[in-house]
Structures are given as C-alpha cells and as structure tokens.
Amino acid sequence: MSQEQVQIPRKQAEAEVALAVERVALLHLAYAEMLVDEFGDDRGRELTVKAIRRYGEKIAAKARQGAQAQGLPLEPEHYGAGGPNWPSIGAADAVEQADVEGETRTSIRGCGLAKAWREQGGESLGRLYCLVDAAKMMAYNPAYKVIHLQAEPDGDPCCELVLRETTQREREDFAQDLDWSYLDL
C-alpha cells in the first residue's frame, strides 16, 4: 500500500493536529520569552507583535493569491479561496458560528494554543500570537480586521472572533508598522 492510500482513524488525525498546534504554541512562546529576556518586557513584546504582523502578512499573501487566481475581489468572504485558514479538526475542542446582532461570530472552545500557554504559565505572551487574526485580515484587505471579543488566554471561557471594519487610524498605524496591537488587546 502506498503512502497515498494509508488512512488513519479520525481520533488519531485529531491527535496529530493537536500535537502540531501545541508545538506551534510552544515555538511562539519560546521566541516571545527569549525576546523579553533579551530586550526587556516592552521591547520584547513590541518585537513579538512585529513578528506576528509579518507572520500574518505571509498568511494573507496566500489568501490573496487564492482569491486573485479565481478572479475574486479581496473581500472577507473570499479569504478562504487560497485554502483552509486553520485545521478543521484537532486544533480546538469545538468551533461554532452564530449570528449575533447582525454579525457572524465564531466561538472556539478549548483552543489548543491557549491550552499549551496555560500549561506553561505563558498566557500573556501567548496572547500576542492571537494578534495574527487581525494582522492577516488587515494584510489581506486593510478595510477589515478580525478581533477577539473574548480570548481564552485572557481567562475567558472561549475565544469569540468577529469581523469588523477598520478605522482610518487603525489602517494608518498598521500600514506604517506603528503599534497596532490595541486593535485586539
């Protein structure tokens, strides 16, 4: 049987994805901790936010390429045209979408990233990773951001994300690579 024909049970696939998510969380935390240790809390966090922005830009580039290859405008509803945004299994215990007050909200319970940071006592530095949601959407289309109304690393029972329009100041701060972390912290 070739590698292409091998199938694994869903539980095993979920466990493999969960392990990869945990490793991403630990990698982020290790880099953030090292930056804080080397440069102090303020500068270390600032550099971590800059790295997350760059990471978001790389993710957005793929999303843009996917939408453009299909001749789609760079609107939020076409963001996934470049492929999946996050694993559909194993990255969290549950993901649900609901319409609340006219906007779609995504609730994530048992985020694998948050679990890893909590086990390490690194929720505050880990939370900086979550800025990638705003960064990748703004790098895809600066008129929009994805923000957390709730975040597990902040002690909330779940992560709740929502798409919102950006302000002129937010677009300018992001474009000039000024501190834009206020968008979602």
Sequence and secondary structure as in RCSB ss.txt:
>XXXX:A:sequence
MSQEQVQIPRKQAEAEVALAVERVALLHLAYAEMLVDEFGDDRGRELTVKAIRRYGEKIAAKARQGAQAQGLPLE
PEHYGAGGPNWPSIGAADAVEQADVEGETRTSIRGCGLAKAWREQGGESLGRLYCLVDAAKMMAYNPAYKVIHLQ
AEPDGDPCCELVLRETTQREREDFAQDLDWSYLDL
>XXXX:A:secstr
  GGG    HHHHHHHHHHHHHHHHHHHHHHHHHHHHHH HHHHHHHHHHHHHHHHHHHHHHHHHHHHHTT  S 
GGGGGGGS SS SSSSSSEEEEEEETTEEEEEEES HHHHHHHHHT HHHHHGGGGHHHHHHHHH TTEEEEEEE
 GGGT SSEEEEEEE  HHHHHHHHTT   GGGT 
